[in-house]
Amino acid sequence: MKPRVWIGLGILVALAGCEGQTPFAFLDRPGETATAQGIPTEGGETIDVEAPEIFGVTDTGLWDGRPSLGGVWVAFPDVPEPERVIIRNTANGSSVIGALFRRERDNPGPRFQISSDAAEALNILAGEPTQINVVALTRDVAPAPAPDAETVDPTTAIAAAAIAEAELDEDTTDTAAAPPSPAPALAASSTLARPYIQIGIFNVAANAEATEAQMRAAGLAADTTTQESQGKTFYRVIVGPAPTETARDAALDTVRSLGFADAYFVTN
């Protein structure tokens, strides 16, 4: 992009800051504390997915303590085009959606320049170099969750296993059949319409696995499911099922305390 275009972008940022509006359409939800998901949905709607192949950098950032215009943003050298990004404070796990711009001067010190609004959202103190992770976001269509799994009657399952075993052993003369192997423990039943909490949808398996591990470390029953949509693979992290509304609400409080403020209840 030519220098005069970047100057024009800077003027737009300043004007938008003065008017209290978002400078670019791709930041239609500025300053949103977020995971890697977009509009809460159970399938078929637009979501945000991480795209580190477009931009994905972990480096030190700095807010110089001065108020800045333009809302939530970071600037980094050699960025070819403005991008919509998720910005994470790796020290405390907080995150926010904002804009990424090119830093005109690559000054000595931390490479990321952080706006005052971004610093506030990420709990970054003025003049304190802080490691942040910045990943580009793209819009995609959320894969519809898999249909509810059919509830298995344990008595029926045991009987079916016994019949199958008897058919395999029908030519033997043993009068006492060996007991079937214990079935794997089933998930706790729940009467709630939405017993699960969706943490996020990722297109990078490692990010989904790290999020699942973070949930488990906090004592939550987390799982990652793999889904396909339009030739792309998504990794969906959920917590649950919660047996009661009280337990579900407590789990959501824990999830949000870990920085996933836009987690929400889902059916499966």
C-alpha contacts under 8 A as a table, 3 or more apart, distances in Angstrom:
res1	aa1	res2	aa2	distance
1	M	5	V	6.52
1	M	6	W	7.14
1	M	80	P	6.74
1	M	81	E	7.34
2	K	5	V	5.40
2	K	6	W	6.74
3	P	6	W	5.15
3	P	7	I	6.30
4	R	7	I	4.97
4	R	8	G	6.24
5	V	8	G	4.94
5	V	9	L	6.25
6	W	9	L	4.93
6	W	10	G	6.23
7	I	10	G	5.05
7	I	11	I	6.39
8	G	11	I	5.10
8	G	12	L	6.32
9	L	12	L	5.02
9	L	13	V	6.22
10	G	13	V	5.08
10	G	14	A	6.26
11	I	14	A	5.10
11	I	15	L	6.15
12	L	15	L	5.09
12	L	16	A	6.00
12	L	23	P	6.14
13	V	16	A	5.17
13	V	17	G	6.08
13	V	23	P	5.34
13	V	69	L	6.60
13	V	70	G	4.85
14	A	17	G	5.11
14	A	18	C	6.28
14	A	69	L	5.57
14	A	70	G	6.10
15	L	18	C	5.14
15	L	19	E	6.32
15	L	23	P	7.83
16	A	19	E	5.10
16	A	20	G	5.92
16	A	21	Q	4.97
16	A	22	T	5.87
16	A	23	P	5.04
16	A	69	L	7.62
16	A	70	G	5.99
17	G	20	G	5.05
17	G	21	Q	6.22
17	G	22	T	7.41
17	G	23	P	7.55
17	G	69	L	4.51
17	G	70	G	4.39
17	G	71	G	6.59
18	C	21	Q	7.81
18	C	69	L	7.11
21	Q	70	G	7.86
22	T	25	A	7.32
22	T	27	L	6.65
22	T	28	D	7.35
22	T	30	P	6.84
22	T	70	G	6.81
22	T	71	G	7.02
23	P	27	L	7.75
23	P	70	G	6.48
24	F	27	L	5.70
24	F	28	D	7.67
25	A	28	D	5.62
26	F	83	E	7.99
26	F	84	R	6.35
27	L	30	P	5.27
27	L	84	R	6.44
27	L	98	G	6.65
27	L	99	A	6.93
29	R	32	E	5.97
29	R	97	I	7.75
30	P	71	G	7.22
30	P	72	V	6.63
30	P	97	I	6.40
30	P	98	G	5.78
31	G	71	G	7.24
31	G	72	V	5.57
31	G	96	V	5.82
31	G	97	I	5.47
31	G	98	G	5.85
31	G	117	D	7.79
31	G	118	A	7.41
31	G	121	A	7.49
32	E	96	V	5.43
32	E	97	I	5.26
32	E	98	G	7.65
33	T	94	S	7.77
33	T	95	S	5.62
33	T	96	V	4.12
33	T	97	I	6.22
33	T	121	A	7.62
33	T	259	G	7.92
33	T	260	F	7.52
33	T	261	A	6.10
33	T	262	D	6.96
34	A	37	Q	7.12
34	A	38	G	7.96
34	A	86	I	7.44
34	A	95	S	5.88
34	A	96	V	5.39
34	A	97	I	6.29
34	A	259	G	7.86
34	A	260	F	6.12
34	A	261	A	6.18
34	A	262	D	5.76
35	T	86	I	7.79
35	T	95	S	7.08
35	T	96	V	7.97
35	T	199	I	7.23
35	T	200	G	5.81
35	T	260	F	5.70
35	T	261	A	7.64
35	T	262	D	6.95
35	T	263	A	7.86
36	A	48	D	6.04
36	A	49	V	5.58
36	A	50	E	6.09
36	A	86	I	7.39
36	A	137	L	7.88
36	A	200	G	5.57
36	A	201	I	5.94
36	A	202	F	6.10
37	Q	40	P	7.60
37	Q	47	I	5.61
37	Q	48	D	4.88
37	Q	49	V	6.12
37	Q	200	G	5.14
37	Q	201	I	5.36
37	Q	202	F	7.44
38	G	46	T	6.95
38	G	47	I	4.06
38	G	48	D	4.46
38	G	49	V	7.65
39	I	45	E	7.40
39	I	46	T	6.38
39	I	47	I	5.48
39	I	48	D	7.71
40	P	47	I	7.82
40	P	264	Y	7.33
41	T	44	G	7.57
41	T	45	E	6.28
41	T	142	A	7.56
42	E	45	E	7.84
42	E	142	A	7.67
42	E	144	A	6.02
42	E	145	P	6.43
42	E	266	V	7.12
43	G	141	V	7.65
43	G	142	A	5.05
43	G	143	P	5.19
43	G	144	A	3.72
43	G	145	P	6.33
44	G	141	V	5.75
44	G	142	A	5.27
44	G	143	P	6.18
44	G	144	A	6.03
45	E	141	V	5.40
45	E	142	A	5.62
46	T	139	R	6.29
46	T	140	D	5.47
46	T	141	V	4.68
46	T	142	A	6.05
47	I	139	R	5.63
47	I	140	D	5.47
47	I	141	V	5.99
47	I	142	A	5.85
48	D	137	L	5.84
48	D	138	T	5.55
48	D	139	R	4.86
48	D	140	D	6.38
49	V	137	L	5.48
49	V	138	T	5.49
49	V	139	R	6.41
49	V	140	D	6.90
49	V	201	I	6.73
49	V	202	F	5.74
49	V	203	N	6.15
50	E	86	I	7.96
50	E	135	V	6.32
50	E	136	A	5.90
50	E	137	L	4.69
50	E	138	T	6.47
50	E	202	F	6.25
50	E	203	N	6.13
50	E	204	V	7.32
51	A	54	I	5.63
51	A	55	F	6.77
51	A	56	G	7.46
51	A	135	V	6.50
51	A	136	A	5.17
51	A	137	L	5.47
51	A	138	T	6.37
51	A	203	N	7.39
52	P	55	F	4.80
52	P	56	G	4.25
52	P	57	V	7.98
52	P	135	V	5.47
52	P	136	A	5.98
53	E	56	G	6.79
54	I	136	A	6.17
55	F	134	V	7.53
55	F	135	V	5.57
55	F	136	A	5.17
56	G	133	N	7.39
56	G	134	V	5.69
56	G	135	V	4.34
56	G	136	A	6.47
57	V	133	N	5.83
57	V	134	V	5.48
57	V	135	V	6.64
58	T	131	Q	6.92
58	T	132	I	5.67
58	T	133	N	4.22
58	T	134	V	6.33
59	D	110	P	7.60
59	D	111	R	7.00
59	D	112	F	7.11
59	D	131	Q	5.42
59	D	132	I	5.78
59	D	133	N	6.63
60	T	110	P	5.02
60	T	111	R	6.22
60	T	112	F	6.20
60	T	129	P	6.15
60	T	130	T	5.30
60	T	131	Q	4.15
60	T	132	I	6.01
61	G	110	P	5.07
61	G	111	R	6.03
61	G	112	F	4.18
61	G	113	Q	5.69
61	G	114	I	6.33
61	G	129	P	5.62
61	G	130	T	5.29
61	G	131	Q	5.93
61	G	132	I	6.35
62	L	110	P	6.09
62	L	111	R	7.99
62	L	112	F	6.36
62	L	113	Q	5.44
62	L	114	I	5.63
62	L	126	A	7.45
62	L	127	G	6.31
62	L	128	E	6.31
62	L	129	P	4.92
62	L	130	T	6.38
63	W	66	R	7.58
63	W	113	Q	6.31
63	W	114	I	4.88
63	W	115	S	6.29
63	W	116	S	6.57
63	W	119	A	6.51
63	W	124	I	7.52
63	W	125	L	7.28
63	W	126	A	5.29
63	W	127	G	5.86
63	W	128	E	7.28
63	W	129	P	7.76
64	D	114	I	7.94
64	D	126	A	5.56
64	D	127	G	5.16
65	G	116	S	7.11
65	G	125	L	7.80
65	G	126	A	4.41
65	G	127	G	6.25
66	R	116	S	6.88
67	P	115	S	7.57
67	P	116	S	5.43
68	S	71	G	7.57
68	S	115	S	5.71
68	S	116	S	5.55
68	S	117	D	7.58
69	L	115	S	7.72
70	G	73	W	7.37
71	G	98	G	7.88
71	G	115	S	7.22
71	G	116	S	7.81
71	G	117	D	5.64
71	G	118	A	7.37
72	V	97	I	7.47
72	V	98	G	4.91
72	V	99	A	6.49
72	V	115	S	6.12
72	V	116	S	7.51
72	V	117	D	5.10
72	V	118	A	4.59
73	W	98	G	5.09
73	W	99	A	4.49
73	W	100	L	5.71
73	W	101	F	7.40
73	W	114	I	6.45
73	W	115	S	5.58
73	W	117	D	7.74
73	W	118	A	6.11
74	V	98	G	7.70
74	V	99	A	6.43
74	V	100	L	5.14
74	V	101	F	6.40
74	V	112	F	6.35
74	V	113	Q	5.47
74	V	114	I	4.65
74	V	115	S	6.10
74	V	118	A	7.58
75	A	100	L	5.63
75	A	101	F	4.66
75	A	102	R	5.25
75	A	103	R	4.89
75	A	112	F	5.59
75	A	113	Q	5.00
75	A	114	I	6.70
76	F	79	V	6.37
76	F	100	L	7.38
76	F	101	F	6.46
76	F	102	R	5.15
76	F	103	R	4.80
76	F	111	R	6.12
76	F	112	F	5.06
76	F	113	Q	6.64
77	P	102	R	5.39
77	P	103	R	4.76
77	P	104	E	6.88
77	P	105	R	7.46
77	P	106	D	6.10
77	P	111	R	7.20
77	P	112	F	7.99
78	D	102	R	6.00
78	D	103	R	7.27
79	V	82	P	7.20
79	V	100	L	7.96
79	V	101	F	6.46
79	V	102	R	4.69
79	V	103	R	7.64
80	P	102	R	7.03
81	E	101	F	7.05
81	E	102	R	7.42
82	P	99	A	6.84
82	P	100	L	5.42
82	P	101	F	4.89
82	P	102	R	7.19
83	E	99	A	5.74
83	E	100	L	5.08
83	E	101	F	6.99
83	E	136	A	6.35
83	E	137	L	7.65
84	R	97	I	7.37
84	R	98	G	5.99
84	R	99	A	4.79
84	R	100	L	6.30
84	R	136	A	5.86
84	R	137	L	5.65
84	R	138	T	7.62
85	V	97	I	5.77
85	V	98	G	5.55
85	V	99	A	5.69
85	V	100	L	6.39
85	V	134	V	6.43
85	V	135	V	5.37
85	V	136	A	4.20
85	V	137	L	5.10
86	I	95	S	6.80
86	I	96	V	5.76
86	I	97	I	4.43
86	I	98	G	6.29
86	I	134	V	5.80
86	I	135	V	5.50
86	I	136	A	6.46
86	I	137	L	6.75
87	I	95	S	5.47
87	I	96	V	5.37
87	I	97	I	6.08
87	I	98	G	7.04
87	I	132	I	6.80
87	I	133	N	5.82
87	I	134	V	4.63
87	I	135	V	6.77
88	R	93	G	6.48
88	R	94	S	5.80
88	R	95	S	4.25
88	R	96	V	6.66
88	R	122	L	7.31
88	R	132	I	5.46
88	R	133	N	5.04
88	R	134	V	6.41
89	N	92	N	5.87
89	N	93	G	5.51
89	N	94	S	5.49
89	N	95	S	6.25
89	N	122	L	5.99
89	N	130	T	7.49
89	N	131	Q	6.49
89	N	132	I	4.72
89	N	133	N	6.60
90	T	93	G	5.32
90	T	94	S	7.54
90	T	131	Q	6.12
90	T	132	I	5.55
90	T	133	N	6.63
91	A	130	T	7.79
91	A	131	Q	7.12
93	G	258	L	6.50
93	G	259	G	5.67
94	S	121	A	7.84
94	S	122	L	5.63
94	S	123	N	7.92
94	S	258	L	7.37
94	S	259	G	4.63
94	S	260	F	7.63
95	S	121	A	7.52
95	S	122	L	6.23
95	S	259	G	6.52
95	S	260	F	7.80
96	V	118	A	7.38
96	V	121	A	6.65
96	V	122	L	7.12
98	G	118	A	7.71
103	R	106	D	6.60
103	R	113	Q	7.51
106	D	111	R	7.03
107	N	111	R	7.58
108	P	111	R	7.77
110	P	113	Q	7.40
110	P	129	P	6.72
114	I	118	A	6.31
114	I	119	A	6.34
115	S	118	A	5.21
115	S	119	A	6.15
116	S	119	A	5.05
116	S	120	E	6.21
117	D	120	E	5.12
117	D	121	A	6.28
118	A	121	A	5.12
118	A	122	L	6.14
119	A	122	L	5.17
119	A	123	N	5.82
119	A	124	I	4.77
119	A	125	L	6.99
119	A	126	A	7.97
120	E	123	N	5.13
120	E	124	I	6.29
120	E	125	L	7.98
121	A	124	I	7.88
124	I	128	E	7.18
124	I	130	T	7.11
125	L	128	E	5.58
141	V	229	S	7.49
142	A	229	S	7.40
143	P	227	Q	6.69
143	P	228	E	6.70
143	P	229	S	5.45
143	P	234	F	7.95
145	P	268	N	6.77
146	A	268	N	7.38
147	P	268	N	7.70
148	D	267	T	7.91
148	D	268	N	6.48
152	V	156	T	7.55
152	V	157	A	6.96
153	D	156	T	5.27
153	D	157	A	6.22
154	P	157	A	5.00
154	P	158	I	6.13
155	T	158	I	5.27
155	T	159	A	6.16
156	T	159	A	5.08
156	T	160	A	6.07
157	A	160	A	5.16
157	A	161	A	6.22
158	I	161	A	5.11
158	I	162	A	6.19
158	I	180	P	7.82
159	A	162	A	5.05
159	A	163	I	6.21
160	A	163	I	5.15
160	A	164	A	6.20
161	A	164	A	5.17
161	A	165	E	6.17
161	A	180	P	7.08
162	A	165	E	5.08
162	A	166	A	6.10
162	A	180	P	6.88
163	I	166	A	5.01
163	I	167	E	6.21
164	A	167	E	5.18
164	A	168	L	6.41
165	E	168	L	5.16
165	E	169	D	6.29
166	A	169	D	5.05
166	A	170	E	5.72
166	A	177	A	7.76
167	E	170	E	5.16
168	L	171	D	7.89
169	D	172	T	5.45
174	D	177	A	6.86
187	A	241	P	7.39
188	A	241	P	6.74
188	A	242	A	7.69
188	A	243	P	6.71
189	S	241	P	7.50
189	S	243	P	6.28
190	S	195	P	6.66
190	S	241	P	6.83
190	S	242	A	6.46
190	S	243	P	4.47
190	S	244	T	6.84
191	T	195	P	7.85
191	T	243	P	6.94
191	T	244	T	7.43
192	L	195	P	5.24
192	L	242	A	7.90
192	L	243	P	7.32
192	L	244	T	6.90
192	L	245	E	7.15
193	A	267	T	6.10
194	R	197	I	7.97
194	R	265	F	5.68
194	R	266	V	4.80
194	R	267	T	4.09
194	R	268	N	7.13
195	P	240	G	6.36
195	P	241	P	4.83
195	P	242	A	5.06
195	P	243	P	7.12
195	P	244	T	7.90
195	P	245	E	7.98
195	P	248	R	6.86
195	P	265	F	6.88
195	P	266	V	6.69
195	P	267	T	6.16
195	P	268	N	7.38
196	Y	238	I	6.51
196	Y	239	V	5.63
196	Y	240	G	4.62
196	Y	241	P	4.89
196	Y	242	A	6.49
196	Y	248	R	7.70
196	Y	265	F	5.63
196	Y	266	V	5.25
196	Y	267	T	6.15
196	Y	268	N	6.01
197	I	238	I	5.45
197	I	239	V	5.06
197	I	240	G	6.42
197	I	241	P	7.97
197	I	248	R	7.91
197	I	252	L	7.04
197	I	263	A	6.51
197	I	264	Y	5.41
197	I	265	F	4.49
197	I	266	V	5.81
198	Q	236	R	7.62
198	Q	237	V	6.23
198	Q	238	I	4.48
198	Q	239	V	6.56
198	Q	263	A	5.60
198	Q	264	Y	5.60
198	Q	265	F	6.22
198	Q	266	V	6.34
199	I	236	R	7.67
199	I	237	V	5.44
199	I	238	I	5.44
199	I	239	V	7.26
199	I	255	V	7.76
199	I	260	F	6.80
199	I	262	D	7.85
199	I	263	A	4.97
199	I	264	Y	7.29
200	G	236	R	5.94
200	G	237	V	5.58
200	G	238	I	7.43
200	G	263	A	7.13
201	I	208	A	7.66
201	I	234	F	6.47
201	I	235	Y	5.62
201	I	236	R	4.44
201	I	237	V	6.47
202	F	205	A	7.01
202	F	207	N	6.88
202	F	208	A	5.98
202	F	234	F	5.67
202	F	235	Y	5.01
202	F	236	R	6.31
203	N	233	T	6.38
203	N	234	F	4.79
203	N	235	Y	5.96
204	V	207	N	5.56
204	V	208	A	6.65
204	V	234	F	7.60
204	V	235	Y	7.19
205	A	208	A	5.16
205	A	209	E	6.15
205	A	235	Y	6.25
206	A	209	E	5.05
206	A	210	A	6.12
207	N	210	A	5.14
207	N	211	T	6.21
208	A	211	T	5.12
208	A	212	E	6.18
208	A	224	T	6.99
208	A	235	Y	6.15
208	A	236	R	7.08
208	A	237	V	6.36
209	E	212	E	5.07
209	E	213	A	6.16
209	E	224	T	7.29
210	A	213	A	5.08
210	A	214	Q	6.18
211	T	214	Q	4.98
211	T	215	M	6.33
211	T	237	V	7.38
212	E	215	M	5.14
212	E	216	R	6.27
212	E	222	A	5.72
212	E	223	D	6.32
212	E	224	T	6.81
212	E	237	V	6.38
212	E	238	I	7.98
213	A	216	R	5.07
213	A	217	A	6.07
213	A	222	A	7.92
214	Q	217	A	5.14
214	Q	218	A	6.48
215	M	218	A	5.18
215	M	219	G	6.70
215	M	220	L	5.43
215	M	221	A	7.31
215	M	222	A	6.08
215	M	239	V	7.77
215	M	255	V	7.32
216	R	219	G	5.07
216	R	220	L	4.94
216	R	221	A	6.07
216	R	222	A	6.03
217	A	220	L	7.30
218	A	254	T	7.69
220	L	239	V	6.62
220	L	240	G	7.64
220	L	251	A	7.12
221	A	239	V	5.50
221	A	240	G	5.67
221	A	241	P	7.91
222	A	237	V	7.02
222	A	238	I	5.65
222	A	239	V	4.30
222	A	240	G	6.49
223	D	237	V	5.76
223	D	238	I	5.53
223	D	239	V	6.38
224	T	235	Y	6.35
224	T	236	R	5.41
224	T	237	V	4.46
224	T	238	I	6.42
225	T	235	Y	5.75
225	T	236	R	5.18
225	T	237	V	6.56
226	T	233	T	6.86
226	T	234	F	5.80
226	T	235	Y	4.78
226	T	236	R	6.37
227	Q	233	T	5.80
227	Q	234	F	5.25
227	Q	235	Y	6.48
227	Q	236	R	7.58
228	E	231	G	6.37
228	E	232	K	5.56
228	E	233	T	4.68
228	E	234	F	6.15
229	S	232	K	5.30
229	S	233	T	6.56
229	S	234	F	7.58
240	G	248	R	7.85
242	A	245	E	7.22
242	A	247	A	5.89
242	A	248	R	5.08
243	P	247	A	6.74
243	P	248	R	7.45
244	T	247	A	5.26
244	T	248	R	6.22
245	E	248	R	4.99
245	E	249	D	6.09
246	T	249	D	5.23
246	T	250	A	6.22
247	A	250	A	5.12
247	A	251	A	6.16
248	R	251	A	5.09
248	R	252	L	6.22
249	D	252	L	5.06
249	D	253	D	6.27
250	A	253	D	5.11
250	A	254	T	6.40
251	A	254	T	5.08
251	A	255	V	6.20
252	L	255	V	4.97
252	L	256	R	6.12
252	L	263	A	7.39
252	L	264	Y	7.69
253	D	256	R	5.24
253	D	257	S	6.12
254	T	257	S	5.06
254	T	258	L	6.51
255	V	258	L	5.28
255	V	259	G	7.03
255	V	260	F	5.92
255	V	261	A	7.51
255	V	263	A	7.38
256	R	259	G	5.22
256	R	260	F	4.68
256	R	261	A	4.58
256	R	262	D	7.52
256	R	263	A	7.10
257	S	260	F	7.15
257	S	261	A	7.58
260	F	263	A	5.84
